[in-house]
Structure formats: structure tokens, C-alpha cells
Amino acid sequence: MQSSEVIRWLIIIGLPVLCLVLYKFILRVFFGLVIVPEDKIGLVTKKFVLVGKQELPEGRIIATDGEAGFQAQTLAPGVYFGKWFWQYEVTFQSFTIIPTGKIGLVLAKDGTELKAGTIMARRVDCDAYQNAEAFLRNGGQKGRQTAIMTPGSYRVNTFLFEIEITDMTSVPDNAVGIVTTLEGQAIETGQIAGKIIQNHNNFQDADAFLNSGGYKGLQEQVILSGSYFLNPWFVKVEMRQMTEIPISHVGVVISYVGNDGVDVSGAEFKHGNIVSKHQKGVWAEPLGPGKYPINPYIMKVEYVPTTNLVLNWASARSETHQLDKNLSTITVRSKDGFTFNLDVAQIIHIPSTEAPKVIARFGNMGNLVTQVLEPTIGNYFRNSAQDAEVIDFLKSRKERQESAKLHIGRVLEQYNVFGVDTLIGDIVPPESLMKTLTDRKIAEEQKVTYDTQMRAQETRQALEKETAIAEIQKEIVKADQGVLIAERIADAAVKKATGDANSVRLQANAEADRMKLMASGEAEKVRVLAKAEAERTELIAKADAEKISLTGNAEAEKILAIGKSSAESYKLAVEAMGGNNFTQLKVMESIGAQQVKIMPDILISGGDSTNGPIGGLLGLKLLEQLGNKQEIPKVENQ
């Protein structure tokens, strides 16, 4: 009784406890319970089929109709019954997460075969590859898929789909993406890139591109800076810098794609076709300064300067544009056989409206320089130098420069280029010729120097002469004043002598006759001495003048002026006093200066009226006056 009660209570209490402990096992075994966590999905593998079709169709690996094998249908998070462990194997799989900035590339392991010539499977309606059964039933193809998975979480059946996570495509600023598609129809014959297809969102919708007839290979269309959901199995993107046309330039576009256009250059231009925009050929409308998203594989942009362009034919000089880097100094030969070098600078201008014609004719600016400017300018100066000698060429540099400007300008007009100016730089004649010219020039300059020095010496001589004249001018003035004083003294002496003569005429006649004879002798003596002195002075002056012929003329003139002044003074005195009176005066001055006694101090006699007492007194008075006259000069000299 007691043991049966124990068993009953054990069953009543233990069975529920056992069920609580082993509920998962019991539910899984007896009810086929499967619980899928909220962050997982269940991948179902059916081991066998009890009733119905057992094997999958040939070539298939995913079951859609209950066949044994990997099931297309997955188990979302939740509770499921009837999935007994002996018939089903359920594998929990985490959600497929595509991080921000990434995309998911899908590879389908099952589905229909791809069409011949295609490498990617087209999109089908399958809830972003979360419904494997819909994918297979809607005709999904195996292989790489055109559609991608954007950032997010997905319940993907990894039995059917393999997901590869990769980066989004980013095009940096100031760059363009050059697109090459790996799927599509073949590019048309005669074209090098696929035409632009609309409404595919910059190649992000591969199916829209393909359904619209997109071409495989290089594309005309480019993508600009930004981030794109591009399938790298569908497109390859190459980053290139945008085409920048600097200020003072235009860009002439040479397009290698597009329809064959009508030539708009006119009948006169016969050097290539110039077409409208977006047609194949050289575009008539150049691009102005700025940045352009140009595909360099289908278009080429030639830069053409629109400002004045300087080109140097000089070995040691080159402009920043480098178009003249291969130009060098021009070597020419003159008419007289000398070889010499000269540097030339050519200034040209290409209007923006003429730039397409220049490119259509030459292809680029470098060809313009090498095919036209270099031979034209070089040959012109070589021909010009052969018509003249080196010296003439140097002397006529300005005229030859003007002639070169006109000639080269006319030639360049034929090539749609305007010649602004032609400048001749350094001219380097032969060294031997330059030495000859230098020696000649030095000789000419020395001659000029010597002539200048000679004129300076002549000027100096004239200055010294004038200086000497100025120096003796004082003596001349002094002599003139002396003459005037002498005239006054002579006048006074004459008047005084006249009075004295009248007062003593009777007493002094005899004495006067005597003194006249003596004065005549003394005058003759003075005259002879004066003449000898004059001759002596003249000889000395001539000798000095001969000795210093350049500077002595002034001194000679000085002496001559003094002599003339003295002679003039004597002449005026003689004319004023009379010859006899002047002679008497000079005799009396000599007697007084030498203190010669010509008669006794006192001579008084009687009887004779002539030599009486009165005569004696007159003699004393005369001696007194002579004494006083002798003292006057002494006082003046003091």
C-alpha cells in the first residue's frame, strides 16, 4: 500500500518535473518543434521524402517542391512544428548584414543557365534575394547577378546565394570616372565607345542599362564626383582628373565618337573637317576656360593660347609654354662669307575663332611651330643675311626687323595665325671681325680724344693769354695815370718855368745858352741810352717769346705795352712843353738828382749890370728852388 502510494506520488510530481526539464527534447522528438531566434534564420535540409517526388531535377541543388535536399524556403525567426529531426536538419544562420559604405555582390549557385554570350544573370523579383523560392520560380539564373544588395540586414538563403561584400565606388572631387562595362551588346562598327544610354542612374541600375540596349566596353558617358552603388562585376571605373582649360586659353575638342558631321569650315578651308558639337571630328566651337568632365579615351582637347605667344629662337631661353624648347639660335652666312649667329623672338596671336582651324590643319600647337614657324623664320633670316655683308647687316638691323615682321606676318596669315611682331635679339658676328671693328672704333675714339685734348690746350693758352693781359692791365692803368700825373706836373712846371723865365729872362739868357748846350749833350746821351735800352728790351722780349712761344706772347705784349706807355708819356710831355723846354727840364732834374754844382753858391760882382748884385740874388733863389724840387720826390716816395 505504501509503495504504491509512493509510486503514484512520484508519477504525479516527477513526471511534470521531468517534462519541464526535458521539454525541448520532448517537443523536438514528438512534435518536431523548432524555435528560430530573432537574429537568425533557419536553413532547412530535407533528408528524405516519405510520400512524393524524392529526387531533384537534373542540374538543380535547391528544392522548391518538397524534394529531398537543400530547401529554398527558409525559416524566419519564430516557432515551427513538424520539423522532426529524423527528416529535417535545421541550421541557424545569422542575418546577412551589408555595412554602410559597402555593397553586397550576389552569386547564385542554382537557377537557369545563362544565355550564350552573357556573363551576368538578370534581375528577377525575389525580395532582394531574400526569397530563394521566388528567385528560382521566376527564372532566376545561376552565376553572378547584375543586381546588388545595398547597406542593410537581409535573410539570405546561403544554400543558394553567396554574398561578397565590397566597397562602394567613390569618385573624388575634380575627377571623372571613366566607365567600361563588362556586359551588353557589341559596340557598333566604326565606333570606339558605347553610345550614351538614358535612365540607368549612372550605371547603378545594370538591368535598366542592358534592357535599353547598352553596349559592352568603353562608354561615352562618364560619372562625376560622388559615391555610387556600382557592381564591379558589371562595370570597371578608372579615375581621371577633369580637363582644366586655363585662363587665356581655349580647348579645341577632337572627338573620336559620334556621327559623321557636315563640314562647317567653308569652301576656302581645305585642310580638314570642322564639325558641330557632339559629332565626330574637330568641333567648331572651342571650350572656354574652366573644368570639363571629358573622357580622354574618346575625346582629345588641344590647348590653344589666345593671348600673344612669344617663341624664342635662342639656345639659352625658353618660355613657360615650352613650345620653343626645341628652337635654337639661328646660324646664317653673310654675303662676304662670314658665319654668325642671331637670336630671334616671334610674337604670334591665334584668335579663339581661328583655333579650330589651326588644330584641324596641324593637329596641335607643337606641329604649328615645327612645320610652319621654325622653317619660315629660319629660312627668311638665312636668305636675308646672304644679301648683305656682316657690317651692313648689323647697321640695318632696324630695317631688317621691320621687313621680317611684314614678310612673316603675310606668311602666317595663310595659316590662320596673326604675326604680331618679329624681334631680332643678340647678333654675334665672328670674333675676328669683331676684333677688327673694335680696334677701328678704339682708334676713332682715340682720335676724338686727341682732338679734344688739343682744343683744350688751345683754350688753356687763350685763357693764360687773357689772364696775362688782365694782370698787366693794372700796370697799363698805372702807367696811364702816371702819364696823366706827368702831364699835370709838366704843365705846372711849364707854367712855373715860364714865369720864372720871364722874370729872369734878361739875367738868364747867357746862362740859358750855356745850359742849352749842356742840355743838348745830355739829351743826346739820354736818347742814345733810351734807344739802347729799348733795343735791349726788344731783344730780351724776342728771346723770351722764342723760348716760350705759347705762353710768352702775353709777357711780350705786356713789355711792349709798358714801353709804348713810356714812349707815349715822353711824347705827350714833349708835345706839352716843347722839345727845348722838356730837354732843359730833364737836364735840370739830372743836375738836381746828381747834385752837380754848375756855379758858385754866391756870386756877387759890381760894375756890370748883368752880373751885379741882383743877378747873384737870382742865382741864390734858383738854387733854393732846385733844392726844394729835389725834396718833393723824396716825400712822395716816402
PyMOL commands that set and color helices and strands:
alter all, ss='L'
color gray80, all
select helices_A, chain A and resi 2-21+23-31+132-137+206-211+355-362+365-386+390-395+397-413+431-547+552-577+579-594+613-637
alter helices_A, ss='H'
color red, helices_A
select strands_A, chain A and resi 34-36+40-46+62-63+69-75+78-80+88-94+96-98+102-108+143-149+152-154+161-167+169-171+175-181+217-223+226-228+235-241+243-245+249-255+274-275+281-283+290-292+299-305+309-313+330-333+339-349+418-428
alter strands_A, ss='S'
color yellow, strands_A
deselect
rebuild
show_as cartoon
